[in-house]
Amino acid sequence: MDATEKQHMLFTALVLMLHAACMQQLGKIKHPATGQVERNLDAAQDTIDLLDMLKEKTAGNRTADEDRMLTQVLSELKLNYVDEAAKPGTVPPPPPEEKKS
């Protein structure tokens, strides 16, 4: 494996790790340590903001596949965030801002 392939693999792993963490924070999947569904919209928003920042800072340095994956992950997380924030009894923080690349 050359350096470029390794960087692609590491970038993909980082994005997918943050995706899984955010889905947990949104209460969409169980926490692996507790087996419980825990929802923390503030933490989810922070994770989405982190991915938005990563997208902005890596603009022009991603492959087409990396760009599609990051865009798809962000889109999925933002839609799920809106879904969770709209549930009754939830006082959500403001939704994550859309950032242009």
N, C-alpha and C positions, 0 to 999 in steps of 0.2 A: 504494500500500500504506500503510495507516495504522499507527500505533504498535502497536496491539494485534496486528495480523497479523504485523508484524515480530517482536515479542516471541515469538509462537507459533512462528514459523519458526526463530528463534534457539534457543529452548528445545529444539525438536525436533532441530535440528542438534547441539546439545551432547550430548543423550542418545544420539543415534545415533553420534556420534564416540566417546563413552566405551564404548558397546556394542562397536564395532569394535575398539577398543584392547583391551578385555577378552577378546574372542574370540581375538585374536592372542596375548595373554598366556596363555590357556588352551591354546594350541597347536591351535586349531580351524581357523585360517586362517594363510596364510603372511605373514610380515613383508614389507611392500611394498618395503623398501629392500634386503633381503638375498635375498628369495625363499625363505627357509628357514622351516621350522616351528620356532618357539622357544616353550618352555613355561616360564612363571614364575608359579607359583601364589601366591607372596607378592604380586607385583604385581597379579595378578588379584583377590586378596582386597581389596587396597587400592582398586582401581577399583570393586568391588562396594560396599565401605563408602562410597566417595565418592557413588555413586548413591543409596545408602540415606540418606545425610545430605541430599542434594539433595531427595529425596522428603519427608523430615521437615521441612526448612526451607521448602519451597514449599507445604506442606499448606494448603489453603484458598485458594490463589492459582492453582491449575491449572484448566484447562478439563477437561471430562469426557474429551475425546480425549487430552489430555496425561496425565491420570491413568491412563487405560487403557494408553497406550503405555509409560509409566514402569513401571507394575506388570508388564506383559508382559515388558519388557526385563529387569527384575530377576529375574523368575521364570526366564526362559530362562538367564540367566547363572549363577544359583545352581544350577540343575539340571546345567548343563555343568560347573561347578566340582566338584560332588559326583562326577560321572562321571570327571573327570580325576584327582581325589584318590584315587579307589578303584582306579586302575590299579596293577598289581603293580610293586613297586620304588619306589613313590612314598612319601615321608614327608611328608604334607601338613601345612600349618598347620591349626589348627582351622577348621571351616567358618564362613562368615560368619553372623552372628547375624541372626535375623529381627527386624525392627523393626516395631512397630505404628504406624500413622498416626493 
